[in-house]
């Protein structure tokens, strides 16, 4: 999802439609009269807000427009929306996620109503933006804009992402980690948009997928390449991802492709060893230190020492 930098701010404004929607959701009782009132109210929202200046984001198949400070709506990119009956979303897992804003709260015909993910003017998607840039512009943007912003985000931002990964693992679902633009910095938070995939299996959300989003991908079609100017920022993010994954005890990888992702991360960060060397130490800590505070202290110290000379060859023998 490409985020618009020109998205308007509603400054805390809540529309009449949003107030009615929240009231209807909170009651939780089907009422055809109330449904029709909401549909009628939204028809006015559609006319007033479906404008180019009000675009909040644009993807391959859909365009998102603002309603107010709390809600947005998504319509098909190449067709005019058809309004119909109101249907509330049935999937309750969204209520347990800390960072996910791609969940559909309700549908009115083929229009989707969602929470507004972006509350600040400096929302920045991970990776490269979806616009034409020269190779030099891409390199500069990646290092000076993307890596600078994301490597400076607080540890808590990555901790919340990892916690949501754990929640989805337990539910047999998966985030779309192919497109890094689905993960957007908004203030000091990272917010996830787009759909959740139902996999029916455990462990698809893991450290390797975190690395794919924040280190290994330029966009949904292009893998990152080594750049000495990017190595420092990538290392900072890598360490935050490791610490976050430890806090939620995420799997390291699932399958051959995930292993390749972790080894690619090592190369992009300038480490001349496979990830297996680091994994041995992390697994050893998981087995030895059952108290989470003690384990995280050990992991934090290990990460501080990671770039010391000969660290990779001696790390397992701590």
C-alpha positions as a Markdown table, in Angstrom:
| # | Residue | x | y | z |
|---|---|---|---|---|
| 1 | Unk | 0.0 | 0.0 | 0.0 |
| 2 | Unk | 1.5 | 3.3 | -1.1 |
| 3 | Unk | 0.9 | 6.0 | 1.5 |
| 4 | Unk | 0.0 | 9.5 | 0.4 |
| 5 | Unk | 2.1 | 12.3 | 2.0 |
| 6 | Unk | -0.6 | 14.7 | 1.1 |
| 7 | Unk | -3.3 | 13.0 | 3.2 |
| 8 | Unk | -5.3 | 15.6 | 5.2 |
| 9 | Unk | -5.4 | 15.7 | 8.9 |
| 10 | Unk | -8.9 | 15.7 | 10.5 |
| 11 | Unk | -7.5 | 17.1 | 13.8 |
| 12 | Unk | -9.6 | 14.9 | 16.1 |
| 13 | Unk | -12.8 | 15.3 | 14.0 |
| 14 | Unk | -15.3 | 12.4 | 14.3 |
| 15 | Unk | -18.0 | 12.3 | 11.6 |
| 16 | Unk | -21.7 | 11.6 | 12.2 |
| 17 | Unk | -21.3 | 8.4 | 10.3 |
| 18 | Unk | -18.4 | 7.2 | 12.6 |
| 19 | Unk | -20.3 | 8.0 | 15.7 |
| 20 | Unk | -23.3 | 6.0 | 14.5 |
| 21 | Unk | -21.0 | 3.1 | 13.4 |
| 22 | Unk | -19.3 | 2.9 | 16.8 |
| 23 | Unk | -22.7 | 2.9 | 18.5 |
| 24 | Unk | -24.0 | 0.2 | 16.3 |
| 25 | Unk | -20.9 | -2.0 | 16.8 |
| 26 | Unk | -21.0 | -1.5 | 20.5 |
| 27 | Unk | -24.6 | -2.6 | 20.8 |
| 28 | Unk | -24.0 | -5.7 | 18.7 |
| 29 | Unk | -27.6 | -6.3 | 17.8 |
| 30 | Unk | -28.8 | -6.6 | 14.2 |
| 31 | Unk | -31.2 | -3.9 | 13.4 |
| 32 | Unk | -32.3 | -3.3 | 9.8 |
| 33 | Unk | -33.5 | 0.2 | 10.5 |
| 34 | Unk | -30.1 | 1.2 | 12.0 |
| 35 | Unk | -28.3 | -0.5 | 9.1 |
| 36 | Unk | -30.2 | 1.6 | 6.6 |
| 37 | Unk | -29.5 | 4.8 | 8.6 |
| 38 | Unk | -25.8 | 3.9 | 8.5 |
| 39 | Unk | -25.9 | 3.2 | 4.8 |
| 40 | Unk | -27.7 | 6.5 | 4.1 |
| 41 | Unk | -25.2 | 8.4 | 6.2 |
| 42 | Unk | -22.3 | 6.7 | 4.4 |
| 43 | Unk | -23.6 | 7.7 | 1.0 |
| 44 | Unk | -23.0 | 11.3 | 2.0 |
| 45 | Unk | -19.5 | 10.4 | 3.2 |
| 46 | Unk | -18.8 | 8.8 | -0.1 |
| 47 | Unk | -19.8 | 11.8 | -2.1 |
| 48 | Unk | -17.9 | 14.3 | 0.1 |
| 49 | Unk | -14.7 | 12.3 | 0.7 |
| 50 | Unk | -14.0 | 10.3 | -2.4 |
| 51 | Unk | -11.7 | 12.9 | -3.9 |
| 52 | Unk | -8.1 | 12.9 | -5.0 |
| 53 | Unk | -7.1 | 15.4 | -2.3 |
| 54 | Unk | -8.5 | 13.0 | 0.4 |
| 55 | Unk | -6.6 | 9.9 | -0.7 |
| 56 | Unk | -4.9 | 8.2 | 2.3 |
| 57 | Unk | -3.2 | 5.4 | 0.3 |
| 58 | Unk | -3.3 | 3.5 | -3.0 |
| 59 | Unk | -2.6 | -0.1 | -3.7 |
| 60 | Unk | -2.7 | -2.4 | -6.7 |
| 61 | Unk | -6.4 | -3.1 | -6.4 |
| 62 | Unk | -7.8 | -0.4 | -4.1 |
| 63 | Unk | -7.7 | 3.2 | -3.0 |
| 64 | Unk | -8.2 | 4.3 | 0.6 |
| 65 | Unk | -9.9 | 7.6 | 1.5 |
| 66 | Unk | -10.3 | 9.3 | 4.8 |
| 67 | Unk | -13.6 | 9.7 | 6.7 |
| 68 | Unk | -12.3 | 11.4 | 9.8 |
| 69 | Unk | -9.4 | 11.0 | 12.3 |
| 70 | Unk | -10.5 | 7.5 | 13.3 |
| 71 | Unk | -11.8 | 5.7 | 10.1 |
| 72 | Unk | -11.2 | 5.3 | 6.4 |
| 73 | Unk | -12.9 | 3.5 | 3.6 |
| 74 | Unk | -11.5 | 1.5 | 0.7 |
| 75 | Unk | -12.9 | 1.1 | -2.7 |
| 76 | Unk | -11.9 | -0.7 | -5.9 |
| 77 | Unk | -9.3 | 1.2 | -7.9 |
| 78 | Unk | -10.9 | 0.8 | -11.3 |
| 79 | Unk | -14.6 | 0.7 | -10.5 |
| 80 | Unk | -17.1 | 3.0 | -8.9 |
| 81 | Unk | -18.3 | 1.7 | -5.5 |
| 82 | Unk | -21.7 | 0.0 | -5.3 |
| 83 | Unk | -23.4 | 0.5 | -1.9 |
| 84 | Unk | -25.5 | -2.2 | -0.4 |
| 85 | Unk | -26.3 | -3.8 | 2.9 |
| 86 | Unk | -24.2 | -3.2 | 6.0 |
| 87 | Unk | -22.2 | -6.3 | 7.2 |
| 88 | Unk | -20.0 | -6.2 | 10.2 |
| 89 | Unk | -16.7 | -8.1 | 10.2 |
| 90 | Unk | -16.9 | -11.6 | 11.8 |
| 91 | Unk | -13.2 | -12.1 | 12.5 |
| 92 | Unk | -12.5 | -11.1 | 16.1 |
| 93 | Unk | -8.7 | -11.7 | 16.1 |
| 94 | Unk | -8.2 | -8.0 | 15.1 |
| 95 | Unk | -9.3 | -7.1 | 18.7 |
| 96 | Unk | -6.2 | -8.8 | 20.0 |
| 97 | Unk | -3.7 | -7.2 | 17.7 |
| 98 | Unk | -1.7 | -4.2 | 18.8 |
| 99 | Unk | -0.4 | -2.9 | 15.4 |
| 100 | Unk | -2.8 | -4.1 | 12.8 |
| 101 | Unk | -5.0 | -1.5 | 11.0 |
| 102 | Unk | -5.8 | -3.5 | 7.8 |
| 103 | Unk | -8.8 | -5.3 | 9.4 |
| 104 | Unk | -12.2 | -4.6 | 7.9 |
| 105 | Unk | -14.6 | -3.4 | 10.5 |
| 106 | Unk | -17.6 | -3.4 | 8.2 |
| 107 | Unk | -18.7 | -3.6 | 4.6 |
| 108 | Unk | -21.3 | -1.5 | 2.9 |
| 109 | Unk | -21.9 | -3.1 | -0.4 |
| 110 | Unk | -18.4 | -3.5 | -1.9 |
| 111 | Unk | -16.9 | -0.6 | 0.2 |
| 112 | Unk | -14.7 | -1.6 | 3.2 |
| 113 | Unk | -14.6 | 0.5 | 6.4 |
| 114 | Unk | -11.4 | 0.3 | 8.4 |
| 115 | Unk | -9.6 | 2.1 | 11.2 |
| 116 | Unk | -7.4 | 5.0 | 10.2 |
| 117 | Unk | -3.8 | 3.9 | 10.7 |
| 118 | Unk | -2.0 | 7.1 | 10.1 |
| 119 | Unk | -2.5 | 9.8 | 12.7 |
| 120 | Unk | 0.7 | 11.9 | 12.0 |
| 121 | Unk | 1.9 | 13.9 | 9.0 |
| 122 | Unk | 5.1 | 11.9 | 8.7 |
| 123 | Unk | 3.9 | 8.4 | 8.0 |
| 124 | Unk | 6.6 | 6.5 | 6.2 |
| 125 | Unk | 6.3 | 3.0 | 4.7 |
| 126 | Unk | 9.2 | 0.5 | 5.1 |
| 127 | Unk | 11.4 | 0.0 | 2.0 |
| 128 | Unk | 11.3 | 2.1 | -1.1 |
| 129 | Unk | 8.2 | 4.2 | -2.1 |
| 130 | Unk | 6.1 | 3.1 | -5.0 |
| 131 | Unk | 7.2 | 5.8 | -7.4 |
| 132 | Unk | 9.8 | 6.1 | -10.3 |
| 133 | Unk | 13.2 | 6.9 | -9.0 |
| 134 | Unk | 16.7 | 6.7 | -10.4 |
| 135 | Unk | 19.2 | 4.2 | -8.9 |
| 136 | Unk | 21.0 | 7.0 | -7.2 |
| 137 | Unk | 17.7 | 8.4 | -5.8 |
| 138 | Unk | 16.8 | 4.9 | -4.5 |
| 139 | Unk | 20.1 | 4.4 | -2.8 |
| 140 | Unk | 19.9 | 7.9 | -1.1 |
| 141 | Unk | 16.3 | 7.4 | -0.1 |
| 142 | Unk | 16.9 | 4.0 | 1.4 |
| 143 | Unk | 19.8 | 5.0 | 3.5 |
| 144 | Unk | 19.0 | 8.6 | 4.4 |
| 145 | Unk | 15.2 | 8.4 | 4.7 |
| 146 | Unk | 14.0 | 4.8 | 5.3 |
| 147 | Unk | 16.9 | 3.4 | 7.4 |
| 148 | Unk | 17.4 | 6.6 | 9.3 |
| 149 | Unk | 13.7 | 6.6 | 10.4 |
| 150 | Unk | 13.2 | 2.9 | 11.1 |
| 151 | Unk | 16.6 | 2.3 | 12.8 |
| 152 | Unk | 15.7 | 5.2 | 15.1 |
| 153 | Unk | 12.3 | 3.8 | 16.1 |
| 154 | Unk | 12.1 | 2.7 | 19.8 |
| 155 | Unk | 12.5 | -1.0 | 20.7 |
| 156 | Unk | 8.8 | -1.0 | 21.8 |
| 157 | Unk | 7.7 | -0.5 | 18.2 |
| 158 | Unk | 9.3 | -3.7 | 17.1 |
| 159 | Unk | 8.2 | -5.5 | 20.3 |
| 160 | Unk | 4.6 | -4.9 | 19.4 |
| 161 | Unk | 5.0 | -6.2 | 15.9 |
| 162 | Unk | 6.6 | -9.4 | 17.3 |
| 163 | Unk | 3.8 | -9.8 | 19.8 |
| 164 | Unk | 1.2 | -9.6 | 17.0 |
| 165 | Unk | 3.3 | -12.2 | 15.1 |
| 166 | Unk | 2.9 | -14.5 | 18.1 |
| 167 | Unk | -0.8 | -13.9 | 18.2 |
| 168 | Unk | -1.2 | -14.8 | 14.6 |
| 169 | Unk | 1.0 | -17.9 | 14.9 |
| 170 | Unk | -1.4 | -19.2 | 17.7 |
| 171 | Unk | -4.3 | -18.5 | 15.4 |
| 172 | Unk | -2.9 | -20.2 | 12.3 |
| 173 | Unk | -2.8 | -16.9 | 10.4 |
| 174 | Unk | 0.0 | -14.9 | 8.7 |
| 175 | Unk | 0.8 | -11.2 | 7.9 |
| 176 | Unk | 1.6 | -10.3 | 4.3 |
| 177 | Unk | 5.4 | -9.8 | 4.6 |
| 178 | Unk | 6.1 | -9.7 | 0.9 |
| 179 | Unk | 5.4 | -6.0 | 0.5 |
| 180 | Unk | 7.4 | -3.9 | 3.0 |
| 181 | Unk | 5.1 | -1.0 | 2.4 |
| 182 | Unk | 2.5 | -2.8 | 4.4 |
| 183 | Unk | 4.5 | -1.9 | 7.5 |
| 184 | Unk | 4.4 | 1.9 | 8.1 |
| 185 | Unk | 6.1 | 4.1 | 10.7 |
| 186 | Unk | 3.6 | 6.6 | 12.2 |
| 187 | Unk | 5.2 | 8.7 | 14.9 |
| 188 | Unk | 7.0 | 6.2 | 17.2 |
| 189 | Unk | 4.8 | 3.2 | 16.2 |
| 190 | Unk | 4.8 | 0.7 | 13.3 |
| 191 | Unk | 1.4 | 0.0 | 11.9 |
| 192 | Unk | 0.5 | -2.9 | 9.6 |
| 193 | Unk | -2.1 | -2.6 | 6.8 |
| 194 | Unk | -3.3 | -5.0 | 4.1 |
| 195 | Unk | -4.8 | -8.4 | 4.6 |
| 196 | Unk | -4.2 | -11.3 | 7.0 |
| 197 | Unk | -3.7 | -14.7 | 5.4 |
| 198 | Unk | -5.3 | -17.8 | 6.9 |
| 199 | Unk | -2.6 | -20.6 | 6.8 |
| 200 | Unk | -4.0 | -23.0 | 9.3 |
| 201 | Unk | -0.4 | -23.7 | 10.5 |
| 202 | Unk | 1.9 | -22.5 | 13.2 |
| 203 | Unk | 5.2 | -20.6 | 12.9 |
| 204 | Unk | 4.8 | -18.7 | 9.6 |
| 205 | Unk | 5.3 | -15.4 | 11.5 |
| 206 | Unk | 8.9 | -15.6 | 12.6 |
| 207 | Unk | 12.2 | -13.7 | 12.8 |
| 208 | Unk | 13.0 | -14.5 | 9.1 |
| 209 | Unk | 9.8 | -12.7 | 8.0 |
| 210 | Unk | 10.6 | -9.7 | 10.2 |
| 211 | Unk | 14.0 | -9.5 | 8.5 |
| 212 | Unk | 12.4 | -9.8 | 5.0 |
| 213 | Unk | 10.2 | -6.8 | 5.7 |
| 214 | Unk | 12.7 | -4.4 | 7.4 |
| 215 | Unk | 16.1 | -5.5 | 5.9 |
| 216 | Unk | 15.9 | -7.8 | 2.9 |
| 217 | Unk | 13.3 | -6.1 | 0.6 |
| 218 | Unk | 13.3 | -2.8 | -1.3 |
| 219 | Unk | 9.7 | -3.4 | -2.4 |
| 220 | Unk | 7.4 | -6.3 | -3.1 |
| 221 | Unk | 9.4 | -7.3 | -6.2 |
| 222 | Unk | 13.0 | -6.4 | -5.4 |
| 223 | Unk | 15.4 | -8.0 | -2.9 |
| 224 | Unk | 17.9 | -5.7 | -1.2 |
| 225 | Unk | 21.6 | -5.8 | -2.1 |
| 226 | Unk | 24.6 | -5.1 | 0.0 |
| 227 | Unk | 25.6 | -1.4 | 0.4 |
| 228 | Unk | 28.3 | -0.4 | 2.9 |
| 229 | Unk | 26.4 | 2.8 | 3.6 |
| 230 | Unk | 23.3 | 0.8 | 4.6 |
| 231 | Unk | 25.1 | -1.8 | 6.8 |
| 232 | Unk | 25.0 | 0.3 | 10.0 |
| 233 | Unk | 21.3 | 1.0 | 9.9 |
| 234 | Unk | 20.5 | -2.5 | 9.0 |
| 235 | Unk | 22.5 | -3.8 | 11.9 |
| 236 | Unk | 20.6 | -1.6 | 14.3 |
| 237 | Unk | 17.3 | -2.9 | 13.0 |
| 238 | Unk | 18.5 | -6.5 | 13.0 |
| 239 | Unk | 19.4 | -6.3 | 16.7 |
| 240 | Unk | 16.0 | -4.7 | 17.5 |
| 241 | Unk | 14.3 | -7.5 | 15.6 |
| 242 | Unk | 16.2 | -10.2 | 17.4 |
| 243 | Unk | 15.4 | -8.7 | 20.8 |
| 244 | Unk | 11.7 | -8.3 | 19.9 |
| 245 | Unk | 11.5 | -11.9 | 18.6 |
| 246 | Unk | 13.1 | -13.1 | 21.9 |
| 247 | Unk | 10.5 | -11.3 | 24.0 |
| 248 | Unk | 7.7 | -13.1 | 22.2 |
| 249 | Unk | 9.7 | -16.3 | 21.7 |
| 250 | Unk | 9.1 | -16.4 | 18.0 |
| 251 | Unk | 10.4 | -19.2 | 15.8 |
| 252 | Unk | 13.6 | -18.3 | 13.9 |
| 253 | Unk | 12.4 | -19.7 | 10.6 |
| 254 | Unk | 10.1 | -22.1 | 9.0 |
| 255 | Unk | 11.5 | -23.9 | 6.0 |
| 256 | Unk | 14.3 | -23.5 | 3.5 |
| 257 | Unk | 13.2 | -20.0 | 2.2 |
| 258 | Unk | 13.1 | -18.6 | 5.7 |
| 259 | Unk | 16.7 | -19.9 | 6.3 |
| 260 | Unk | 17.8 | -18.1 | 3.1 |
| 261 | Unk | 16.2 | -14.9 | 4.3 |
| 262 | Unk | 18.2 | -15.0 | 7.6 |
| 263 | Unk | 21.4 | -15.7 | 5.7 |
| 264 | Unk | 20.7 | -12.9 | 3.4 |
| 265 | Unk | 20.2 | -10.6 | 6.4 |
| 266 | Unk | 23.6 | -11.6 | 7.7 |
| 267 | Unk | 25.2 | -10.6 | 4.3 |
| 268 | Unk | 23.3 | -7.3 | 4.1 |
| 269 | Unk | 24.4 | -6.4 | 7.6 |
| 270 | Unk | 28.1 | -7.2 | 6.7 |
| 271 | Unk | 28.4 | -10.4 | 8.8 |
| 272 | Unk | 30.5 | -13.0 | 7.0 |
| 273 | Unk | 28.9 | -16.0 | 8.7 |
| 274 | Unk | 25.5 | -17.8 | 8.3 |
| 275 | Unk | 22.7 | -17.0 | 10.8 |
| 276 | Unk | 23.1 | -20.5 | 12.3 |
| 277 | Unk | 26.1 | -19.2 | 14.4 |
| 278 | Unk | 23.9 | -16.6 | 16.0 |
| 279 | Unk | 20.9 | -19.0 | 16.3 |
| 280 | Unk | 23.0 | -21.5 | 18.3 |
| 281 | Unk | 23.6 | -18.8 | 21.0 |
| 282 | Unk | 20.0 | -17.7 | 21.1 |
| 283 | Unk | 18.8 | -21.2 | 21.4 |
| 284 | Unk | 21.3 | -21.9 | 24.1 |
| 285 | Unk | 19.9 | -18.8 | 26.0 |
| 286 | Unk | 16.3 | -20.0 | 25.6 |
| 287 | Unk | 17.3 | -23.4 | 27.1 |
| 288 | Unk | 19.4 | -22.0 | 29.9 |
| 289 | Unk | 17.5 | -18.9 | 31.1 |
| 290 | Unk | 13.9 | -19.5 | 31.8 |
| 291 | Unk | 13.4 | -16.1 | 33.6 |
| 292 | Unk | 12.6 | -13.8 | 30.7 |
| 293 | Unk | 14.2 | -10.7 | 32.3 |
| 294 | Unk | 17.5 | -12.6 | 32.8 |
| 295 | Unk | 17.4 | -14.0 | 29.3 |
| 296 | Unk | 16.7 | -10.6 | 27.7 |
| 297 | Unk | 19.6 | -9.2 | 29.7 |
| 298 | Unk | 21.9 | -11.9 | 28.3 |
| 299 | Unk | 20.6 | -11.4 | 24.7 |
| 300 | Unk | 21.0 | -7.6 | 25.0 |
| 301 | Unk | 24.6 | -8.0 | 26.1 |
| 302 | Unk | 25.2 | -10.6 | 23.3 |
| 303 | Unk | 23.9 | -8.1 | 20.8 |
| 304 | Unk | 26.2 | -5.3 | 22.1 |
| 305 | Unk | 29.2 | -7.6 | 21.6 |
| 306 | Unk | 28.1 | -8.9 | 18.3 |
| 307 | Unk | 30.4 | -6.5 | 16.3 |
| 308 | Unk | 33.5 | -7.0 | 18.4 |
| 309 | Unk | 36.4 | -8.8 | 16.7 |
| 310 | Unk | 36.2 | -12.6 | 16.5 |
| 311 | Unk | 32.7 | -12.4 | 18.2 |
| 312 | Unk | 31.1 | -14.7 | 15.7 |
| 313 | Unk | 33.6 | -17.5 | 16.3 |
| 314 | Unk | 33.4 | -17.3 | 20.1 |
| 315 | Unk | 29.8 | -16.4 | 20.8 |
| 316 | Unk | 28.5 | -20.0 | 21.5 |
| 317 | Unk | 31.1 | -20.5 | 24.3 |
| 318 | Unk | 29.7 | -17.7 | 26.5 |
